[in-house]
């Protein structure tokens, strides 16, 4: 997944083998497609039309920008497959962990304002009483966890050892002696009552609970809801109006939001009224989705995400963060977590909400994030040459049991390596009104 050479796009395009379906000679089945393309971007259309058809993807939102101009915006497939409702070009999708870079930007804005710092102990401000089983005590290491460690997944939680508090809904409800759904605050209280798995800052293990803490920190410091702060200070500054925190059940979703299709057609007990305790599809209220918030709760269009990514094309002119903050946000974690034995930064690492690849100190890094949950696969990336793209899927695996976002990464790198000329028209004004 991580490229090894400076010329990320062309080198990677040459090294990735095309999936078998790219060579298919049969005539593509008709699928609805909305949005805008151009002759220069035909190679993208061809590759992703085949992906949707061959892998039976219900819906795919795809957008690409170059040097701050939206060059491509298409949505393939159906917002509702059963009703045969075509998805619109600005269709909203759950973006899962692509929410983390958004939360990170909000945190760095507050750091710029001087209201918090990276090395603040986060529980000095986020003070919720832990939910403790009878006879248990709070792990004292929680008091040492910093904002930086939450951003960089070094806070001390290992979900492979002690599971992820966001999915332990039943145990949480028992401790609370209450019904579902479980609020974000109570998910945190449950997590804070569990011992950490390693000393904070000593290693890096992906952790959702750190980002829930960051979301609450944003809310407490800004004195507004996490959603309101991000919509106002991050998205509105970029003329983006659609993103919001998603809702669990179909009846409460946004007008142009897609349906979600779990690849295994799994059901679970409903956590949201009016179907609490009844069998429902997992994406439709069978998981505690509305508590995901800062780590995975946003919905957005591919166009929205590409506009967000393109804000960093020229750090000196970025309207949402200073160049210094951007550099710090993309910097490696301190110590052995982000550096080799000689103290040199690793070429590939997880920074503050972004996976980063920086081979040449004279050029900007490549930054990306992947997201997945039941009924959702998502990917967004911005490259050193100011190409940004996002792909959002309404299912979590393809017909041949692979993650759509990883397919999209390989296909996109191949396609970008074949583009000789870029469209001159900027499509952002057309879609971000």
NORFEN-V102867 format. One record per pair of residues at least 6 apart in sequence whose C-alpha atoms are under 8 Angstrom apart, sorted by the first residue. I is the first residue (numbers start at 1). J is the second residue. Records with the same first field share a line. If there is no record, write none. Layout:
BEGIN
I = J, J
END
This chain:
BEGIN
2 = 348, 357
3 = 12, 357
5 = 11, 359
6 = 359, 360
8 = 383
9 = 413, 414, 416, 417
10 = 413, 414, 416, 417
12 = 413, 414
13 = 410, 413, 414, 415, 416, 417
14 = 414
16 = 410, 414
18 = 410, 411
21 = 50, 51, 54
22 = 47, 50
28 = 49, 50, 53
29 = 53
31 = 53, 76, 77
32 = 76, 77, 78, 86, 87
33 = 74, 75, 76, 77, 86, 87
34 = 74, 75, 76, 87, 88, 89
35 = 73, 74, 75, 88, 89
36 = 72, 73, 74
37 = 45, 71, 72, 73, 74
38 = 72, 423
40 = 419, 420, 421, 422, 423
41 = 72, 419, 422, 423
43 = 415, 418, 419
44 = 412, 415, 416
47 = 411, 415
48 = 408, 411
49 = 76
51 = 57
52 = 58, 59, 60, 76, 77
54 = 399
55 = 398, 399, 400
56 = 398, 399
57 = 77, 393, 394, 395, 398, 399
58 = 77, 78, 79, 80, 81, 261, 393, 394, 395
59 = 75, 76, 77, 78, 79, 87, 258, 393, 394, 395
60 = 75, 76, 77, 391, 392, 393, 394
61 = 73, 74, 75, 76, 89, 90, 91, 301, 302, 390, 391, 392, 393
62 = 72, 73, 74, 75, 302, 303, 389, 390, 391, 392
63 = 70, 71, 72, 73, 74, 302, 303, 306, 389, 390, 391
64 = 70, 71, 72, 73, 303, 306, 387, 388, 389, 390
65 = 71, 72, 306, 307, 310, 386, 387, 388, 389
66 = 386, 387, 388, 422
67 = 310, 313, 385, 386, 387
68 = 307, 310, 311, 313, 386
69 = 425, 426, 427, 428
70 = 306, 307, 425, 426, 427, 428
71 = 422, 423, 424, 425, 426, 427
72 = 427
73 = 89, 302, 303, 427
74 = 89
75 = 87, 88, 89, 90, 91
76 = 87
77 = 86, 87
78 = 84, 85, 86, 87, 258
79 = 85, 86, 87, 88, 91, 256, 257, 258, 259
80 = 86, 87, 258, 259
81 = 259
87 = 256, 258
88 = 256
90 = 256, 301, 302, 303, 431
91 = 256, 257, 258, 300, 301
92 = 242, 243, 254, 256, 257, 258, 299, 300, 301, 302
93 = 257, 258, 299, 300, 301, 376, 392, 393, 394
94 = 246, 297, 298, 299, 300, 376, 392, 394
95 = 296, 297, 298, 299, 300, 371, 372, 376, 377, 378, 392
96 = 295, 296, 297, 298, 371, 372, 373, 376, 377, 378
97 = 295, 296, 297, 369, 370, 371, 372
98 = 296, 369, 370, 371, 378, 379, 380
99 = 294, 295, 296, 297, 298
100 = 211, 294, 295, 296, 353, 354
101 = 352, 353, 354, 369
102 = 230, 234, 353
103 = 211, 214, 215, 230, 294, 295, 353
104 = 151, 329, 352, 353
105 = 234, 320, 321
106 = 218, 229, 230, 233, 234
107 = 214, 218
108 = 321, 325, 329
109 = 320, 321
110 = 116, 218
111 = 117, 118
112 = 325
115 = 221
117 = 147
118 = 146, 147, 148
119 = 146, 147, 148
120 = 146, 147
121 = 143, 144, 145, 146, 147
122 = 143, 145, 146, 147, 213, 214, 217
123 = 142, 143, 145
124 = 143
125 = 217, 220
126 = 213, 216, 217, 220
128 = 185, 188, 189
129 = 189
130 = 138, 188, 189, 190, 191, 192, 193
131 = 175, 176, 189, 190, 191, 192, 193
132 = 138, 175, 190, 193, 194
133 = 175, 193
137 = 193
138 = 192, 193, 194, 195
139 = 193, 194, 195, 196
141 = 196, 199, 200
142 = 192, 196
144 = 200
145 = 155, 200
146 = 155
147 = 214
148 = 352
149 = 155, 200, 201, 210
150 = 210, 211, 213, 214
151 = 210, 211, 214, 351, 352, 353
152 = 204, 333, 350, 351, 352, 353
153 = 204, 205, 206, 207, 210
154 = 200, 201, 202, 203, 204, 205, 206
155 = 199, 200, 201, 204, 210
156 = 196, 197, 198, 199, 200, 201, 202, 203, 204, 205
157 = 196, 197, 198, 205, 207
158 = 196, 197, 198, 205, 206, 207
159 = 206, 207
161 = 197
162 = 197
164 = 207, 208, 209
165 = 187, 188, 190, 191, 209
166 = 187, 208, 209, 288, 291, 292
167 = 287, 288
169 = 180, 181, 182, 288
172 = 182, 186, 187, 190
173 = 179, 180, 182
180 = 271, 272, 276
181 = 271, 272, 288
182 = 288, 291
183 = 290, 291
184 = 212, 290, 291, 292, 293
187 = 291
188 = 209, 212, 213
191 = 209
201 = 337
202 = 336, 337
203 = 336, 337
204 = 337
208 = 295
209 = 295
211 = 294, 295
212 = 292, 293, 294, 295
214 = 294
215 = 226, 293, 294, 295
216 = 226
218 = 225, 226, 229
219 = 225, 226, 229
222 = 229
226 = 294
227 = 244, 245
231 = 241, 243, 244
233 = 320
234 = 320
235 = 241, 243, 308
237 = 319, 320
238 = 307, 308, 311, 319, 320
239 = 432, 433
240 = 304, 307, 432
241 = 432
242 = 300, 301, 304
243 = 298, 299, 300, 301, 304
244 = 298, 299, 300
245 = 290, 293, 297, 298, 299
246 = 253, 254, 290, 297, 298, 299
247 = 253, 289, 290
248 = 272, 283, 284, 285, 288, 289, 290
249 = 272, 284, 285
250 = 259, 284
258 = 394
259 = 394
260 = 283, 284, 374, 375, 376, 394, 395
261 = 283, 374, 375, 376, 394, 395, 396
262 = 281, 282, 283, 374, 375, 376, 395, 396
263 = 374, 375, 395, 396, 397, 398
265 = 281
266 = 281, 282
267 = 279, 280, 281, 282, 286
268 = 278, 279, 280, 281, 282, 286, 287
269 = 276, 277, 278, 279, 280, 286
270 = 276, 277, 278, 279, 280, 285, 286, 287
271 = 277, 285, 286, 287, 288
272 = 285
279 = 286
280 = 286
282 = 374
283 = 374, 375
289 = 297
290 = 297
291 = 297
301 = 392
302 = 389, 390, 391, 392
303 = 390, 428, 431
305 = 380, 389, 390
306 = 380, 388, 389, 390
307 = 428
309 = 381, 382, 388, 389
310 = 382, 386, 387, 388
311 = 318, 319, 320
312 = 318, 326
313 = 386
315 = 321, 322, 323, 326
316 = 322, 323
329 = 351, 352, 353
330 = 351, 352, 354, 356, 365
331 = 351, 352
332 = 338, 339, 345, 346, 349, 350, 351
333 = 339, 350, 351
335 = 343
336 = 343
338 = 345, 346, 349
339 = 345, 346
340 = 346
347 = 357, 358, 359
348 = 355, 356, 357, 358
349 = 355, 356, 357
350 = 356
353 = 369
354 = 367, 368, 369
355 = 367, 368, 369
356 = 365, 366, 367, 368
357 = 365, 366, 367
358 = 364, 365, 366
359 = 365
363 = 384
364 = 383, 384, 385
365 = 383, 384
366 = 381, 382, 383, 384
367 = 381, 382, 383
368 = 379, 380, 381, 382
369 = 379, 380, 381
370 = 377, 378, 379, 380, 405
371 = 377, 378, 379
372 = 378, 396
373 = 396
374 = 395, 396
375 = 394, 395, 396
376 = 392, 393, 394, 395, 396
377 = 392, 393, 394, 395, 396, 397, 403, 404, 405
378 = 390, 391, 392, 393, 404, 405
379 = 390, 391, 392, 405, 406, 408, 409
380 = 388, 389, 390, 391
381 = 388, 389, 390
382 = 388, 389
391 = 405, 408
392 = 405
393 = 404, 405
395 = 404
396 = 403, 404
397 = 403, 404
398 = 404
END
